[in-house]
Amino acid sequence: MEKENNEINLEYVLLKGTDEELWEIDYENNIALNVSDVMRQGSVNNLTTYSGKIEDFLTKERGCDSIHFHNSFSIPMRIHMNSQKSKLRDCEFK
């Protein structure tokens, strides 16, 4: 996870498998976006690799058990996270 100048906590996760997906997790705004179509994985520092689905990563690795998906044809798939405290990163999910 990297801390940017504007105080937003971002983490990038590359899901390994048949369809490699790159996800941007914004802990400040409690959202995860599939950014595979708009970002190259080589342009991301501190990339986390995970074998599995994004919902498994968020629940098993980051301790969030209250997430929901939004599918849209005009923007990338996104996930919203409800209030949870991450067991690994000590982050608040709202």
For each residue, the residues with C-beta under 8 A, 3 or more apart:
1: 9 10 11 27 46 89
2: 9 10 11 45 46
3: 7 9
4: 7 8 10
5:
6:
7: 3 4 28
8: 4 26 28 29
9: 1 2 3 26 27 28 91
10: 1 2 4 24 25 26 27
11: 1 2 24 25 27 46 48
12: 22 23 24 25 35 41 44 46 47 48
13: 22 23 25 47 48 49 50 54 57
14: 20 21 22 23 41 47 48 49 50
15: 19 20 21 22 23 50 51 52 53 54 57
16: 20 49 50 51
17: 20 51 52
18:
19: 15
20: 14 15 16 17 36 41
21: 14 15 34 36 54
22: 12 13 14 15 34 35 36 39 41 44
23: 12 13 14 15 32 33 34 35 54 57
24: 10 11 12 32 33 35 39
25: 10 11 12 13 31 32 58 62
26: 8 9 10 29 30 31 32 33
27: 1 9 10 11 30 86 89 91 92 93
28: 7 8 9
29: 8 26
30: 26 27 80 81 82 93 94
31: 25 26 78 79 80 81
32: 23 24 25 26 54 58 67 78 79 81
33: 23 24 26 76 77 78
34: 21 22 23 37 54 76 77 78
35: 12 22 23 24 38 39 76
36: 20 21 22 39 76
37: 34 76
38: 35 76
39: 22 24 35 36 43 44
40: 43 44
41: 12 14 20 22 44 47
42:
43: 39 40
44: 12 22 39 40 41 47
45: 2
46: 1 2 11 12
47: 12 13 14 41 44
48: 11 12 13 14
49: 13 14 16
50: 13 14 15 16 56 57 61
51: 15 16 17
52: 15 17 56 57 60
53: 15 56 57
54: 13 15 21 23 32 34 57 58 79
55: 58 59 67 69 79
56: 50 52 53 59 60 61
57: 13 15 23 50 52 53 54 60 61 62
58: 25 32 54 55 61 62 64 67 79 81
59: 55 56 62 63 64 65 67
60: 52 56 57
61: 50 56 57 58 88
62: 25 57 58 59 86 87 88 89 91 93
63: 59 84 85 86 87 88
64: 58 59 67 81 82 84 86 93
65: 59 84
66: 81 82 83 84 93
67: 32 55 58 59 64 79 80 81 82
68: 79 80 82
69: 55 77 78 79
70: 77 78 79 80
71: 77
72: 75 76 77 78
73:
74:
75: 72 78
76: 33 34 35 36 37 38 72
77: 33 34 69 70 71 72
78: 31 32 33 34 69 70 72 75
79: 31 32 54 55 58 67 68 69 70
80: 30 31 67 68 70
81: 30 31 32 58 64 66 67 84 93 94
82: 30 64 66 67 68 93 94
83: 66 92 93 94
84: 63 64 65 66 81 92 93
85: 63 90 91 92 93
86: 27 62 63 64 89 90 91 92 93
87: 62 63
88: 61 62 63
89: 1 27 62 86
90: 85 86
91: 9 27 62 85 86
92: 27 83 84 85 86
93: 27 30 62 64 66 81 82 83 84 85 86
94: 30 81 82 83
